[in-house]
Amino acid sequence: MSRDLTKREMRQNLMAEIRENITGVATFQRQPNTCVVITANVNGQTYEGIGFAKVQWPDDWDAEYGLTLAECKAVADVARQVMGGMR
């Protein structure tokens, strides 16, 4: 007997699929800002996702964490686009 996937599981599966199908990444950093632009192919279509991160005082600048956070936001941007097209 199969069970239906929860919304959370569907989002996690989609995010994993996007990460596996990233075809391009561009990163831009100038303290305190980070921007990541990804290109991903999902279901035969190409999507572009953009993610931003910015350090806030009193936090210390961490370039690696900024890239990680901005990339996660770019992947989420692609997911929103994909899910918007599934309505």
HTML snippet that shows the backbone in 3Dmol.js (N, CA, C, O; Angstrom):
<script src="https://3Dmol.org/build/3Dmol-min.js"></script>
<div id="view" style="width:600px;height:400px;position:relative"></div>
<script>
const pdb = `
ATOM      1  N   MET A   1       0.845  -1.167   0.000  1.00  0.00           N
ATOM      2  CA  MET A   1       0.000   0.000   0.000  1.00  0.00           C
ATOM      3  C   MET A   1       0.899   1.242   0.000  1.00  0.00           C
ATOM      4  O   MET A   1       1.788   1.371   0.842  1.00  0.00           O
ATOM      5  N   SER A   2       0.662   2.149  -0.947  1.00  0.00           N
ATOM      6  CA  SER A   2       1.462   3.374  -1.008  1.00  0.00           C
ATOM      7  C   SER A   2       0.720   4.504  -0.304  1.00  0.00           C
ATOM      8  O   SER A   2      -0.508   4.517  -0.232  1.00  0.00           O
ATOM      9  N   ARG A   3       1.489   5.440   0.205  1.00  0.00           N
ATOM     10  CA  ARG A   3       0.880   6.580   0.866  1.00  0.00           C
ATOM     11  C   ARG A   3       1.197   7.827   0.057  1.00  0.00           C
ATOM     12  O   ARG A   3       2.190   7.878  -0.670  1.00  0.00           O
ATOM     13  N   ASP A   4       0.348   8.820   0.193  1.00  0.00           N
ATOM     14  CA  ASP A   4       0.588  10.081  -0.499  1.00  0.00           C
ATOM     15  C   ASP A   4       1.728  10.822   0.188  1.00  0.00           C
ATOM     16  O   ASP A   4       1.874  10.762   1.409  1.00  0.00           O
ATOM     17  N   LEU A   5       2.534  11.522  -0.610  1.00  0.00           N
ATOM     18  CA  LEU A   5       3.604  12.326  -0.054  1.00  0.00           C
ATOM     19  C   LEU A   5       3.028  13.576   0.599  1.00  0.00           C
ATOM     20  O   LEU A   5       2.061  14.157   0.107  1.00  0.00           O
ATOM     21  N   THR A   6       3.623  13.975   1.697  1.00  0.00           N
ATOM     22  CA  THR A   6       3.219  15.225   2.319  1.00  0.00           C
ATOM     23  C   THR A   6       3.794  16.380   1.503  1.00  0.00           C
ATOM     24  O   THR A   6       4.690  16.179   0.683  1.00  0.00           O
ATOM     25  N   LYS A   7       3.280  17.585   1.727  1.00  0.00           N
ATOM     26  CA  LYS A   7       3.804  18.748   1.019  1.00  0.00           C
ATOM     27  C   LYS A   7       5.287  18.936   1.309  1.00  0.00           C
ATOM     28  O   LYS A   7       6.064  19.298   0.426  1.00  0.00           O
ATOM     29  N   ARG A   8       5.668  18.688   2.552  1.00  0.00           N
ATOM     30  CA  ARG A   8       7.080  18.835   2.932  1.00  0.00           C
ATOM     31  C   ARG A   8       7.951  17.859   2.149  1.00  0.00           C
ATOM     32  O   ARG A   8       9.018  18.233   1.661  1.00  0.00           O
ATOM     33  N   GLU A   9       7.505  16.616   2.029  1.00  0.00           N
ATOM     34  CA  GLU A   9       8.268  15.612   1.287  1.00  0.00           C
ATOM     35  C   GLU A   9       8.355  15.968  -0.195  1.00  0.00           C
ATOM     36  O   GLU A   9       9.395  15.766  -0.822  1.00  0.00           O
ATOM     37  N   MET A  10       7.276  16.493  -0.751  1.00  0.00           N
ATOM     38  CA  MET A  10       7.286  16.901  -2.154  1.00  0.00           C
ATOM     39  C   MET A  10       8.284  18.036  -2.367  1.00  0.00           C
ATOM     40  O   MET A  10       9.029  18.033  -3.347  1.00  0.00           O
ATOM     41  N   ARG A  11       8.300  19.017  -1.443  1.00  0.00           N
ATOM     42  CA  ARG A  11       9.255  20.126  -1.554  1.00  0.00           C
ATOM     43  C   ARG A  11      10.684  19.613  -1.464  1.00  0.00           C
ATOM     44  O   ARG A  11      11.540  20.024  -2.247  1.00  0.00           O
ATOM     45  N   GLN A  12      10.950  18.716  -0.514  1.00  0.00           N
ATOM     46  CA  GLN A  12      12.298  18.176  -0.345  1.00  0.00           C
ATOM     47  C   GLN A  12      12.733  17.412  -1.594  1.00  0.00           C
ATOM     48  O   GLN A  12      13.881  17.531  -2.024  1.00  0.00           O
ATOM     49  N   ASN A  13      11.835  16.637  -2.173  1.00  0.00           N
ATOM     50  CA  ASN A  13      12.162  15.893  -3.392  1.00  0.00           C
ATOM     51  C   ASN A  13      12.458  16.842  -4.550  1.00  0.00           C
ATOM     52  O   ASN A  13      13.393  16.620  -5.318  1.00  0.00           O
ATOM     53  N   LEU A  14      11.656  17.901  -4.671  1.00  0.00           N
ATOM     54  CA  LEU A  14      11.869  18.877  -5.737  1.00  0.00           C
ATOM     55  C   LEU A  14      13.199  19.600  -5.552  1.00  0.00           C
ATOM     56  O   LEU A  14      13.939  19.798  -6.515  1.00  0.00           O
ATOM     57  N   MET A  15      13.505  19.995  -4.318  1.00  0.00           N
ATOM     58  CA  MET A  15      14.764  20.685  -4.044  1.00  0.00           C
ATOM     59  C   MET A  15      15.950  19.776  -4.390  1.00  0.00           C
ATOM     60  O   MET A  15      16.935  20.247  -4.958  1.00  0.00           O
ATOM     61  N   ALA A  16      15.869  18.495  -4.061  1.00  0.00           N
ATOM     62  CA  ALA A  16      16.943  17.552  -4.383  1.00  0.00           C
ATOM     63  C   ALA A  16      17.091  17.416  -5.901  1.00  0.00           C
ATOM     64  O   ALA A  16      18.209  17.368  -6.414  1.00  0.00           O
ATOM     65  N   GLU A  17      15.969  17.354  -6.615  1.00  0.00           N
ATOM     66  CA  GLU A  17      16.014  17.249  -8.073  1.00  0.00           C
ATOM     67  C   GLU A  17      16.659  18.492  -8.688  1.00  0.00           C
ATOM     68  O   GLU A  17      17.457  18.388  -9.620  1.00  0.00           O
ATOM     69  N   ILE A  18      16.310  19.656  -8.165  1.00  0.00           N
ATOM     70  CA  ILE A  18      16.900  20.902  -8.676  1.00  0.00           C
ATOM     71  C   ILE A  18      18.409  20.888  -8.458  1.00  0.00           C
ATOM     72  O   ILE A  18      19.172  21.199  -9.373  1.00  0.00           O
ATOM     73  N   ARG A  19      18.841  20.528  -7.247  1.00  0.00           N
ATOM     74  CA  ARG A  19      20.280  20.510  -6.942  1.00  0.00           C
ATOM     75  C   ARG A  19      21.039  19.545  -7.857  1.00  0.00           C
ATOM     76  O   ARG A  19      22.178  19.819  -8.238  1.00  0.00           O
ATOM     77  N   GLU A  20      20.415  18.422  -8.209  1.00  0.00           N
ATOM     78  CA  GLU A  20      21.059  17.438  -9.082  1.00  0.00           C
ATOM     79  C   GLU A  20      21.158  17.922 -10.522  1.00  0.00           C
ATOM     80  O   GLU A  20      21.992  17.434 -11.285  1.00  0.00           O
ATOM     81  N   ASN A  21      20.317  18.875 -10.898  1.00  0.00           N
ATOM     82  CA  ASN A  21      20.241  19.317 -12.289  1.00  0.00           C
ATOM     83  C   ASN A  21      20.688  20.754 -12.506  1.00  0.00           C
ATOM     84  O   ASN A  21      20.272  21.395 -13.471  1.00  0.00           O
ATOM     85  N   ILE A  22      21.526  21.260 -11.624  1.00  0.00           N
ATOM     86  CA  ILE A  22      22.080  22.606 -11.806  1.00  0.00           C
ATOM     87  C   ILE A  22      23.109  22.550 -12.931  1.00  0.00           C
ATOM     88  O   ILE A  22      24.029  21.732 -12.904  1.00  0.00           O
ATOM     89  N   THR A  23      22.944  23.420 -13.910  1.00  0.00           N
ATOM     90  CA  THR A  23      23.853  23.435 -15.056  1.00  0.00           C
ATOM     91  C   THR A  23      24.781  24.645 -15.045  1.00  0.00           C
ATOM     92  O   THR A  23      25.753  24.679 -15.800  1.00  0.00           O
ATOM     93  N   GLY A  24      24.504  25.622 -14.217  1.00  0.00           N
ATOM     94  CA  GLY A  24      25.355  26.801 -14.156  1.00  0.00           C
ATOM     95  C   GLY A  24      25.193  27.534 -12.838  1.00  0.00           C
ATOM     96  O   GLY A  24      24.105  27.570 -12.262  1.00  0.00           O
ATOM     97  N   VAL A  25      26.292  28.122 -12.364  1.00  0.00           N
ATOM     98  CA  VAL A  25      26.272  28.892 -11.118  1.00  0.00           C
ATOM     99  C   VAL A  25      27.141  30.135 -11.314  1.00  0.00           C
ATOM    100  O   VAL A  25      28.278  30.047 -11.779  1.00  0.00           O
ATOM    101  N   ALA A  26      26.597  31.268 -10.959  1.00  0.00           N
ATOM    102  CA  ALA A  26      27.376  32.512 -10.949  1.00  0.00           C
ATOM    103  C   ALA A  26      27.265  33.096  -9.541  1.00  0.00           C
ATOM    104  O   ALA A  26      26.172  33.177  -8.980  1.00  0.00           O
ATOM    105  N   THR A  27      28.402  33.500  -8.977  1.00  0.00           N
ATOM    106  CA  THR A  27      28.386  34.064  -7.632  1.00  0.00           C
ATOM    107  C   THR A  27      29.019  35.449  -7.651  1.00  0.00           C
ATOM    108  O   THR A  27      29.982  35.708  -8.372  1.00  0.00           O
ATOM    109  N   PHE A  28      28.451  36.324  -6.840  1.00  0.00           N
ATOM    110  CA  PHE A  28      28.940  37.687  -6.711  1.00  0.00           C
ATOM    111  C   PHE A  28      28.995  38.023  -5.227  1.00  0.00           C
ATOM    112  O   PHE A  28      28.000  37.883  -4.516  1.00  0.00           O
ATOM    113  N   GLN A  29      30.145  38.461  -4.767  1.00  0.00           N
ATOM    114  CA  GLN A  29      30.278  38.835  -3.361  1.00  0.00           C
ATOM    115  C   GLN A  29      31.008  40.157  -3.236  1.00  0.00           C
ATOM    116  O   GLN A  29      32.073  40.363  -3.817  1.00  0.00           O
ATOM    117  N   ARG A  30      30.415  41.036  -2.471  1.00  0.00           N
ATOM    118  CA  ARG A  30      31.069  42.257  -2.054  1.00  0.00           C
ATOM    119  C   ARG A  30      30.507  42.546  -0.678  1.00  0.00           C
ATOM    120  O   ARG A  30      29.320  42.829  -0.514  1.00  0.00           O
ATOM    121  N   GLN A  31      31.381  42.469   0.301  1.00  0.00           N
ATOM    122  CA  GLN A  31      30.938  42.608   1.685  1.00  0.00           C
ATOM    123  C   GLN A  31      30.092  43.852   1.838  1.00  0.00           C
ATOM    124  O   GLN A  31      30.557  44.932   1.471  1.00  0.00           O
ATOM    125  N   PRO A  32      28.879  43.769   2.357  1.00  0.00           N
ATOM    126  CA  PRO A  32      28.243  42.697   3.123  1.00  0.00           C
ATOM    127  C   PRO A  32      27.273  41.837   2.303  1.00  0.00           C
ATOM    128  O   PRO A  32      26.474  41.103   2.884  1.00  0.00           O
ATOM    129  N   ASN A  33      27.325  41.912   0.964  1.00  0.00           N
ATOM    130  CA  ASN A  33      26.322  41.251   0.130  1.00  0.00           C
ATOM    131  C   ASN A  33      26.867  40.037  -0.608  1.00  0.00           C
ATOM    132  O   ASN A  33      28.046  39.972  -0.955  1.00  0.00           O
ATOM    133  N   THR A  34      25.975  39.074  -0.838  1.00  0.00           N
ATOM    134  CA  THR A  34      26.275  37.894  -1.648  1.00  0.00           C
ATOM    135  C   THR A  34      25.083  37.640  -2.554  1.00  0.00           C
ATOM    136  O   THR A  34      23.934  37.723  -2.121  1.00  0.00           O
ATOM    137  N   CYS A  35      25.362  37.330  -3.813  1.00  0.00           N
ATOM    138  CA  CYS A  35      24.312  36.981  -4.769  1.00  0.00           C
ATOM    139  C   CYS A  35      24.740  35.709  -5.497  1.00  0.00           C
ATOM    140  O   CYS A  35      25.890  35.586  -5.918  1.00  0.00           O
ATOM    141  N   VAL A  36      23.815  34.770  -5.642  1.00  0.00           N
ATOM    142  CA  VAL A  36      24.064  33.541  -6.396  1.00  0.00           C
ATOM    143  C   VAL A  36      22.958  33.397  -7.432  1.00  0.00           C
ATOM    144  O   VAL A  36      21.775  33.523  -7.118  1.00  0.00           O
ATOM    145  N   VAL A  37      23.360  33.130  -8.674  1.00  0.00           N
ATOM    146  CA  VAL A  37      22.418  32.884  -9.756  1.00  0.00           C
ATOM    147  C   VAL A  37      22.675  31.467 -10.246  1.00  0.00           C
ATOM    148  O   VAL A  37      23.797  31.131 -10.626  1.00  0.00           O
ATOM    149  N   ILE A  38      21.637  30.636 -10.238  1.00  0.00           N
ATOM    150  CA  ILE A  38      21.789  29.263 -10.732  1.00  0.00           C
ATOM    151  C   ILE A  38      20.898  29.053 -11.944  1.00  0.00           C
ATOM    152  O   ILE A  38      19.859  29.695 -12.094  1.00  0.00           O
ATOM    153  N   THR A  39      21.323  28.148 -12.796  1.00  0.00           N
ATOM    154  CA  THR A  39      20.519  27.691 -13.914  1.00  0.00           C
ATOM    155  C   THR A  39      20.319  26.197 -13.708  1.00  0.00           C
ATOM    156  O   THR A  39      21.275  25.463 -13.458  1.00  0.00           O
ATOM    157  N   ALA A  40      19.068  25.750 -13.815  1.00  0.00           N
ATOM    158  CA  ALA A  40      18.768  24.334 -13.589  1.00  0.00           C
ATOM    159  C   ALA A  40      17.738  23.851 -14.604  1.00  0.00           C
ATOM    160  O   ALA A  40      16.830  24.588 -14.986  1.00  0.00           O
ATOM    161  N   ASN A  41      17.892  22.615 -15.028  1.00  0.00           N
ATOM    162  CA  ASN A  41      16.922  21.988 -15.922  1.00  0.00           C
ATOM    163  C   ASN A  41      16.037  21.061 -15.101  1.00  0.00           C
ATOM    164  O   ASN A  41      16.522  20.122 -14.469  1.00  0.00           O
ATOM    165  N   VAL A  42      14.739  21.332 -15.115  1.00  0.00           N
ATOM    166  CA  VAL A  42      13.778  20.521 -14.381  1.00  0.00           C
ATOM    167  C   VAL A  42      12.628  20.188 -15.328  1.00  0.00           C
ATOM    168  O   VAL A  42      12.016  21.081 -15.915  1.00  0.00           O
ATOM    169  N   ASN A  43      12.346  18.911 -15.469  1.00  0.00           N
ATOM    170  CA  ASN A  43      11.262  18.442 -16.328  1.00  0.00           C
ATOM    171  C   ASN A  43      11.400  18.971 -17.751  1.00  0.00           C
ATOM    172  O   ASN A  43      10.405  19.314 -18.389  1.00  0.00           O
ATOM    173  N   GLY A  44      12.636  19.038 -18.247  1.00  0.00           N
ATOM    174  CA  GLY A  44      12.863  19.465 -19.621  1.00  0.00           C
ATOM    175  C   GLY A  44      12.838  20.964 -19.841  1.00  0.00           C
ATOM    176  O   GLY A  44      12.981  21.416 -20.977  1.00  0.00           O
ATOM    177  N   GLN A  45      12.663  21.742 -18.798  1.00  0.00           N
ATOM    178  CA  GLN A  45      12.654  23.197 -18.928  1.00  0.00           C
ATOM    179  C   GLN A  45      13.819  23.791 -18.156  1.00  0.00           C
ATOM    180  O   GLN A  45      14.257  23.238 -17.147  1.00  0.00           O
ATOM    181  N   THR A  46      14.314  24.919 -18.638  1.00  0.00           N
ATOM    182  CA  THR A  46      15.422  25.604 -17.986  1.00  0.00           C
ATOM    183  C   THR A  46      14.873  26.745 -17.133  1.00  0.00           C
ATOM    184  O   THR A  46      14.052  27.543 -17.586  1.00  0.00           O
ATOM    185  N   TYR A  47      15.341  26.803 -15.904  1.00  0.00           N
ATOM    186  CA  TYR A  47      14.924  27.847 -14.962  1.00  0.00           C
ATOM    187  C   TYR A  47      16.159  28.563 -14.434  1.00  0.00           C
ATOM    188  O   TYR A  47      17.238  27.981 -14.323  1.00  0.00           O
ATOM    189  N   GLU A  48      15.975  29.840 -14.113  1.00  0.00           N
ATOM    190  CA  GLU A  48      17.042  30.618 -13.493  1.00  0.00           C
ATOM    191  C   GLU A  48      16.555  31.068 -12.124  1.00  0.00           C
ATOM    192  O   GLU A  48      15.472  31.639 -11.994  1.00  0.00           O
ATOM    193  N   GLY A  49      17.365  30.805 -11.108  1.00  0.00           N
ATOM    194  CA  GLY A  49      17.015  31.195  -9.745  1.00  0.00           C
ATOM    195  C   GLY A  49      18.048  32.154  -9.187  1.00  0.00           C
ATOM    196  O   GLY A  49      19.244  32.024  -9.451  1.00  0.00           O
ATOM    197  N   ILE A  50      17.578  33.114  -8.416  1.00  0.00           N
ATOM    198  CA  ILE A  50      18.456  34.119  -7.830  1.00  0.00           C
ATOM    199  C   ILE A  50      18.269  34.111  -6.325  1.00  0.00           C
ATOM    200  O   ILE A  50      17.143  34.074  -5.829  1.00  0.00           O
ATOM    201  N   GLY A  51      19.387  34.145  -5.597  1.00  0.00           N
ATOM    202  CA  GLY A  51      19.345  34.195  -4.139  1.00  0.00           C
ATOM    203  C   GLY A  51      20.308  35.249  -3.615  1.00  0.00           C
ATOM    204  O   GLY A  51      21.414  35.412  -4.130  1.00  0.00           O
ATOM    205  N   PHE A  52      19.870  35.959  -2.586  1.00  0.00           N
ATOM    206  CA  PHE A  52      20.680  37.008  -1.976  1.00  0.00           C
ATOM    207  C   PHE A  52      20.872  36.722  -0.493  1.00  0.00           C
ATOM    208  O   PHE A  52      20.007  36.132   0.154  1.00  0.00           O
ATOM    209  N   ALA A  53      22.018  37.146   0.038  1.00  0.00           N
ATOM    210  CA  ALA A  53      22.280  37.089   1.472  1.00  0.00           C
ATOM    211  C   ALA A  53      23.053  38.351   1.837  1.00  0.00           C
ATOM    212  O   ALA A  53      23.811  38.891   1.031  1.00  0.00           O
ATOM    213  N   LYS A  54      22.845  38.807   3.067  1.00  0.00           N
ATOM    214  CA  LYS A  54      23.542  40.004   3.532  1.00  0.00           C
ATOM    215  C   LYS A  54      23.838  39.851   5.012  1.00  0.00           C
ATOM    216  O   LYS A  54      22.955  39.502   5.794  1.00  0.00           O
ATOM    217  N   VAL A  55      25.085  40.113   5.398  1.00  0.00           N
ATOM    218  CA  VAL A  55      25.445  40.043   6.803  1.00  0.00           C
ATOM    219  C   VAL A  55      24.834  41.251   7.516  1.00  0.00           C
ATOM    220  O   VAL A  55      24.804  42.357   6.977  1.00  0.00           O
ATOM    221  N   GLN A  56      24.361  41.025   8.704  1.00  0.00           N
ATOM    222  CA  GLN A  56      23.748  42.090   9.504  1.00  0.00           C
ATOM    223  C   GLN A  56      24.586  42.324  10.752  1.00  0.00           C
ATOM    224  O   GLN A  56      25.028  41.375  11.399  1.00  0.00           O
ATOM    225  N   TRP A  57      24.795  43.560  11.076  1.00  0.00           N
ATOM    226  CA  TRP A  57      25.515  43.901  12.300  1.00  0.00           C
ATOM    227  C   TRP A  57      24.722  43.354  13.478  1.00  0.00           C
ATOM    228  O   TRP A  57      23.506  43.546  13.478  1.00  0.00           O
ATOM    229  N   PRO A  58      25.271  42.716  14.445  1.00  0.00           N
ATOM    230  CA  PRO A  58      26.670  42.637  14.840  1.00  0.00           C
ATOM    231  C   PRO A  58      27.360  41.356  14.374  1.00  0.00           C
ATOM    232  O   PRO A  58      28.440  41.031  14.868  1.00  0.00           O
ATOM    233  N   ASP A  59      26.765  40.625  13.442  1.00  0.00           N
ATOM    234  CA  ASP A  59      27.379  39.378  12.973  1.00  0.00           C
ATOM    235  C   ASP A  59      28.679  39.656  12.227  1.00  0.00           C
ATOM    236  O   ASP A  59      28.862  40.727  11.649  1.00  0.00           O
ATOM    237  N   ASP A  60      29.574  38.679  12.249  1.00  0.00           N
ATOM    238  CA  ASP A  60      30.831  38.773  11.513  1.00  0.00           C
ATOM    239  C   ASP A  60      30.619  38.294  10.077  1.00  0.00           C
ATOM    240  O   ASP A  60      29.795  37.415   9.823  1.00  0.00           O
ATOM    241  N   TRP A  61      31.352  38.865   9.164  1.00  0.00           N
ATOM    242  CA  TRP A  61      31.314  38.474   7.761  1.00  0.00           C
ATOM    243  C   TRP A  61      31.843  37.054   7.617  1.00  0.00           C
ATOM    244  O   TRP A  61      32.943  36.746   8.076  1.00  0.00           O
ATOM    245  N   ASP A  62      31.052  36.185   6.975  1.00  0.00           N
ATOM    246  CA  ASP A  62      31.450  34.804   6.704  1.00  0.00           C
ATOM    247  C   ASP A  62      31.085  34.529   5.246  1.00  0.00           C
ATOM    248  O   ASP A  62      29.943  34.195   4.931  1.00  0.00           O
ATOM    249  N   ALA A  63      32.068  34.672   4.369  1.00  0.00           N
ATOM    250  CA  ALA A  63      31.830  34.557   2.930  1.00  0.00           C
ATOM    251  C   ALA A  63      31.253  33.193   2.550  1.00  0.00           C
ATOM    252  O   ALA A  63      30.341  33.118   1.726  1.00  0.00           O
ATOM    253  N   GLU A  64      31.772  32.121   3.138  1.00  0.00           N
ATOM    254  CA  GLU A  64      31.303  30.766   2.809  1.00  0.00           C
ATOM    255  C   GLU A  64      29.841  30.570   3.205  1.00  0.00           C
ATOM    256  O   GLU A  64      29.051  30.020   2.437  1.00  0.00           O
ATOM    257  N   TYR A  65      29.487  31.023   4.406  1.00  0.00           N
ATOM    258  CA  TYR A  65      28.095  30.894   4.851  1.00  0.00           C
ATOM    259  C   TYR A  65      27.170  31.739   3.973  1.00  0.00           C
ATOM    260  O   TYR A  65      26.054  31.324   3.660  1.00  0.00           O
ATOM    261  N   GLY A  66      27.631  32.908   3.584  1.00  0.00           N
ATOM    262  CA  GLY A  66      26.830  33.756   2.696  1.00  0.00           C
ATOM    263  C   GLY A  66      26.537  33.068   1.378  1.00  0.00           C
ATOM    264  O   GLY A  66      25.419  33.143   0.869  1.00  0.00           O
ATOM    265  N   LEU A  67      27.554  32.387   0.815  1.00  0.00           N
ATOM    266  CA  LEU A  67      27.343  31.645  -0.434  1.00  0.00           C
ATOM    267  C   LEU A  67      26.353  30.505  -0.247  1.00  0.00           C
ATOM    268  O   LEU A  67      25.484  30.286  -1.090  1.00  0.00           O
ATOM    269  N   THR A  68      26.486  29.781   0.856  1.00  0.00           N
ATOM    270  CA  THR A  68      25.572  28.667   1.135  1.00  0.00           C
ATOM    271  C   THR A  68      24.136  29.165   1.255  1.00  0.00           C
ATOM    272  O   THR A  68      23.221  28.591   0.666  1.00  0.00           O
ATOM    273  N   LEU A  69      23.949  30.224   2.011  1.00  0.00           N
ATOM    274  CA  LEU A  69      22.612  30.771   2.216  1.00  0.00           C
ATOM    275  C   LEU A  69      22.019  31.298   0.917  1.00  0.00           C
ATOM    276  O   LEU A  69      20.852  31.037   0.624  1.00  0.00           O
ATOM    277  N   ALA A  70      22.797  32.028   0.140  1.00  0.00           N
ATOM    278  CA  ALA A  70      22.304  32.569  -1.123  1.00  0.00           C
ATOM    279  C   ALA A  70      21.979  31.453  -2.114  1.00  0.00           C
ATOM    280  O   ALA A  70      21.013  31.554  -2.870  1.00  0.00           O
ATOM    281  N   GLU A  71      22.790  30.379  -2.112  1.00  0.00           N
ATOM    282  CA  GLU A  71      22.500  29.253  -3.006  1.00  0.00           C
ATOM    283  C   GLU A  71      21.187  28.578  -2.624  1.00  0.00           C
ATOM    284  O   GLU A  71      20.389  28.235  -3.496  1.00  0.00           O
ATOM    285  N   CYS A  72      20.962  28.386  -1.340  1.00  0.00           N
ATOM    286  CA  CYS A  72      19.701  27.788  -0.885  1.00  0.00           C
ATOM    287  C   CYS A  72      18.510  28.631  -1.341  1.00  0.00           C
ATOM    288  O   CYS A  72      17.482  28.095  -1.755  1.00  0.00           O
ATOM    289  N   LYS A  73      18.657  29.932  -1.261  1.00  0.00           N
ATOM    290  CA  LYS A  73      17.573  30.831  -1.688  1.00  0.00           C
ATOM    291  C   LYS A  73      17.376  30.775  -3.198  1.00  0.00           C
ATOM    292  O   LYS A  73      16.246  30.885  -3.675  1.00  0.00           O
ATOM    293  N   ALA A  74      18.453  30.606  -3.958  1.00  0.00           N
ATOM    294  CA  ALA A  74      18.337  30.483  -5.412  1.00  0.00           C
ATOM    295  C   ALA A  74      17.622  29.186  -5.792  1.00  0.00           C
ATOM    296  O   ALA A  74      16.788  29.177  -6.697  1.00  0.00           O
ATOM    297  N   VAL A  75      17.947  28.101  -5.106  1.00  0.00           N
ATOM    298  CA  VAL A  75      17.264  26.821  -5.351  1.00  0.00           C
ATOM    299  C   VAL A  75      15.776  26.957  -5.003  1.00  0.00           C
ATOM    300  O   VAL A  75      14.920  26.467  -5.740  1.00  0.00           O
ATOM    301  N   ALA A  76      15.472  27.612  -3.898  1.00  0.00           N
ATOM    302  CA  ALA A  76      14.069  27.828  -3.515  1.00  0.00           C
ATOM    303  C   ALA A  76      13.351  28.683  -4.554  1.00  0.00           C
ATOM    304  O   ALA A  76      12.166  28.471  -4.810  1.00  0.00           O
ATOM    305  N   ASP A  77      14.049  29.644  -5.156  1.00  0.00           N
ATOM    306  CA  ASP A  77      13.458  30.472  -6.204  1.00  0.00           C
ATOM    307  C   ASP A  77      13.067  29.617  -7.408  1.00  0.00           C
ATOM    308  O   ASP A  77      11.987  29.793  -7.972  1.00  0.00           O
ATOM    309  N   VAL A  78      13.938  28.697  -7.798  1.00  0.00           N
ATOM    310  CA  VAL A  78      13.614  27.782  -8.900  1.00  0.00           C
ATOM    311  C   VAL A  78      12.415  26.908  -8.517  1.00  0.00           C
ATOM    312  O   VAL A  78      11.517  26.697  -9.332  1.00  0.00           O
ATOM    313  N   ALA A  79      12.399  26.406  -7.294  1.00  0.00           N
ATOM    314  CA  ALA A  79      11.283  25.556  -6.837  1.00  0.00           C
ATOM    315  C   ALA A  79       9.965  26.310  -6.925  1.00  0.00           C
ATOM    316  O   ALA A  79       8.958  25.745  -7.352  1.00  0.00           O
ATOM    317  N   ARG A  80       9.958  27.580  -6.525  1.00  0.00           N
ATOM    318  CA  ARG A  80       8.730  28.385  -6.613  1.00  0.00           C
ATOM    319  C   ARG A  80       8.278  28.510  -8.073  1.00  0.00           C
ATOM    320  O   ARG A  80       7.086  28.440  -8.371  1.00  0.00           O
ATOM    321  N   GLN A  81       9.234  28.695  -8.966  1.00  0.00           N
ATOM    322  CA  GLN A  81       8.890  28.798 -10.377  1.00  0.00           C
ATOM    323  C   GLN A  81       8.302  27.492 -10.919  1.00  0.00           C
ATOM    324  O   GLN A  81       7.306  27.497 -11.643  1.00  0.00           O
ATOM    325  N   VAL A  82       8.938  26.379 -10.555  1.00  0.00           N
ATOM    326  CA  VAL A  82       8.462  25.068 -11.009  1.00  0.00           C
ATOM    327  C   VAL A  82       7.061  24.798 -10.465  1.00  0.00           C
ATOM    328  O   VAL A  82       6.168  24.388 -11.207  1.00  0.00           O
ATOM    329  N   MET A  83       6.873  25.032  -9.167  1.00  0.00           N
ATOM    330  CA  MET A  83       5.559  24.773  -8.561  1.00  0.00           C
ATOM    331  C   MET A  83       4.488  25.728  -9.106  1.00  0.00           C
ATOM    332  O   MET A  83       3.321  25.355  -9.221  1.00  0.00           O
ATOM    333  N   GLY A  84       4.881  26.928  -9.432  1.00  0.00           N
ATOM    334  CA  GLY A  84       3.926  27.875 -10.028  1.00  0.00           C
ATOM    335  C   GLY A  84       3.422  27.407 -11.363  1.00  0.00           C
ATOM    336  O   GLY A  84       2.284  27.693 -11.736  1.00  0.00           O
ATOM    337  N   GLY A  85       4.265  26.682 -12.099  1.00  0.00           N
ATOM    338  CA  GLY A  85       3.876  26.164 -13.400  1.00  0.00           C
ATOM    339  C   GLY A  85       3.064  24.889 -13.327  1.00  0.00           C
ATOM    340  O   GLY A  85       2.575  24.411 -14.350  1.00  0.00           O
ATOM    341  N   MET A  86       2.909  24.322 -12.126  1.00  0.00           N
ATOM    342  CA  MET A  86       2.186  23.056 -11.977  1.00  0.00           C
ATOM    343  C   MET A  86       0.728  23.271 -11.595  1.00  0.00           C
ATOM    344  O   MET A  86       0.004  22.300 -11.375  1.00  0.00           O
ATOM    345  N   ARG A  87       0.293  24.490 -11.512  1.00  0.00           N
ATOM    346  CA  ARG A  87      -1.092  24.742 -11.098  1.00  0.00           C
ATOM    347  C   ARG A  87      -2.083  24.337 -12.142  1.00  0.00           C
ATOM    348  O   ARG A  87      -3.288  24.487 -11.940  1.00  0.00           O
TER     349      ARG A  87
END
`;
const viewer = $3Dmol.createViewer("view");
viewer.addModel(pdb, "pdb");
viewer.setStyle({}, {cartoon: {color: "spectrum"}});
viewer.zoomTo();
viewer.render();
</script>
